[in-house]
Amino acid sequence: MKHLNRIEFVDLVESPAALPVDRLRHVERCERCRNQADALRTVHSLARADDTPEPSPLFWDHFSARVAEQLRSQPAPAAALRWNPVPFAPWAAAGTLLVLLIGIAVLRTTLHAPAPHNRTAVSTASALSGDDPLDDPDNDEAWAVVRAAAADLGWEDAHEAGITAHPDDVENAALQLNAAERRELAHLLDEDLKRNGA
Amino acid sequence: MTVTRDRTEAAGPEPLPLPEVADDRTLVDACLGGRREAFDVIVERHQRQVYHLCYRFAGNHEDASDLAQDAFIRAYRGLHSFKGQAAFSTWLYRIAVNVCLNRVGTRAQKWTTLDVADQPDLRQERADARLLRGERAAAVRAAIVRLPKKQRAALILRIYHELPHDQIAEIVGTSVGAVKANFFHALANLKKLLNAK
């Protein structure tokens, strides 16, 4: 049978009851393990018999005063910031959600901000429906000036003057419209086509 | 009147004196909160155990008191790192063991006995017995100092402080199995050293 290992020897010396019965039986039969255990027990007893010498009773007061004196020259120990992930997690999640919501709101506002030409289209629609007389292009003096200046302007002249739209501009503008604006644009185009007899 | 009230509120209530029975965690928190005197209570409470530990490592009173003082100062400096996961005494033992292992080598120590063995005793038989015991104790202490550091730590904490193996493992930062193995080798080497004398 296997001899006792180091840990089993320690258990045998300190508390034999902790060893399984078969290991204790082995020690009874094995002279080598028995001798080793006896030697360890002897040294263990010898070491235990030596009490740590006590200094003078006056020493303790002297010692604590010495330590206190040394500590006076030390900076006060500051409480460290303790990282506690459990309470922090809900706050982090809430903060992240808030930032995301603000980001989405800002993005939506920026993307769907009405462009000047769209505003004209919406204003025209409003004027046609008679909701807002101030946006009525027929009664708008500034719009009348623009209309008068452009009355004699032909397509070719505008093109040469560089005030024509680029090929993708209309498509880009249409992509930036929101659902209501797209409906209004479709309505205007439909009316224009009907008026021109298409 | 208003000024007086504001000053009173700003200064806060007078702190209550720390009770001697306050647990270590309370004392540590009080100390971290700016009440240095809380550490005096900690020192008074643990100085004996820390000194004895240092005495076993150093082997003489002067070095032991220096090591113990160093251990307490290090503990004070690092008080914020005490998380309270282990007992304060375990944490303090760890600091003291590290101080001892770093400062005390395996060199031969000058051993001083503080018992009264060298006082004259008219009863010859008793005096002889004391002398024999004193010599044996000196031999054991000298042999312990010559043990490798980890074996020494395991033996001192186990035999002279009667700490369980799992707490020793926590103090020296190793496993229970390693502590028991070191303890076994410490006893075996102690036997060799004592037989060689």
Boltz contact constraints between the chains, C-beta under 6 A:
constraints:
  - contact:
      token1: [A, 6]
      token2: [B, 181]
      max_distance: 6.0
  - contact:
      token1: [A, 6]
      token2: [B, 184]
      max_distance: 6.0
  - contact:
      token1: [A, 7]
      token2: [B, 180]
      max_distance: 6.0
  - contact:
      token1: [A, 9]
      token2: [B, 184]
      max_distance: 6.0
  - contact:
      token1: [A, 10]
      token2: [B, 180]
      max_distance: 6.0
  - contact:
      token1: [A, 10]
      token2: [B, 183]
      max_distance: 6.0
  - contact:
      token1: [A, 10]
      token2: [B, 184]
      max_distance: 6.0
  - contact:
      token1: [A, 39]
      token2: [B, 191]
      max_distance: 6.0
  - contact:
      token1: [A, 40]
      token2: [B, 187]
      max_distance: 6.0
  - contact:
      token1: [A, 43]
      token2: [B, 187]
      max_distance: 6.0
  - contact:
      token1: [A, 43]
      token2: [B, 190]
      max_distance: 6.0
  - contact:
      token1: [A, 43]
      token2: [B, 191]
      max_distance: 6.0
  - contact:
      token1: [A, 44]
      token2: [B, 187]
      max_distance: 6.0
  - contact:
      token1: [A, 47]
      token2: [B, 140]
      max_distance: 6.0
  - contact:
      token1: [A, 47]
      token2: [B, 159]
      max_distance: 6.0
  - contact:
      token1: [A, 48]
      token2: [B, 159]
      max_distance: 6.0
  - contact:
      token1: [A, 50]
      token2: [B, 137]
      max_distance: 6.0
  - contact:
      token1: [A, 50]
      token2: [B, 140]
      max_distance: 6.0
  - contact:
      token1: [A, 52]
      token2: [B, 52]
      max_distance: 6.0
  - contact:
      token1: [A, 52]
      token2: [B, 55]
      max_distance: 6.0
  - contact:
      token1: [A, 52]
      token2: [B, 160]
      max_distance: 6.0
  - contact:
      token1: [A, 53]
      token2: [B, 114]
      max_distance: 6.0
  - contact:
      token1: [A, 53]
      token2: [B, 115]
      max_distance: 6.0
  - contact:
      token1: [A, 63]
      token2: [B, 47]
      max_distance: 6.0
  - contact:
      token1: [A, 64]
      token2: [B, 43]
      max_distance: 6.0
  - contact:
      token1: [A, 64]
      token2: [B, 44]
      max_distance: 6.0
  - contact:
      token1: [A, 67]
      token2: [B, 43]
      max_distance: 6.0
  - contact:
      token1: [A, 67]
      token2: [B, 69]
      max_distance: 6.0
  - contact:
      token1: [A, 67]
      token2: [B, 72]
      max_distance: 6.0
  - contact:
      token1: [A, 68]
      token2: [B, 40]
      max_distance: 6.0
  - contact:
      token1: [A, 70]
      token2: [B, 73]
      max_distance: 6.0
  - contact:
      token1: [A, 71]
      token2: [B, 76]
      max_distance: 6.0
  - contact:
      token1: [A, 77]
      token2: [B, 32]
      max_distance: 6.0
  - contact:
      token1: [A, 77]
      token2: [B, 79]
      max_distance: 6.0
  - contact:
      token1: [A, 77]
      token2: [B, 80]
      max_distance: 6.0
  - contact:
      token1: [A, 79]
      token2: [B, 32]
      max_distance: 6.0
  - contact:
      token1: [A, 79]
      token2: [B, 80]
      max_distance: 6.0
  - contact:
      token1: [A, 80]
      token2: [B, 80]
      max_distance: 6.0
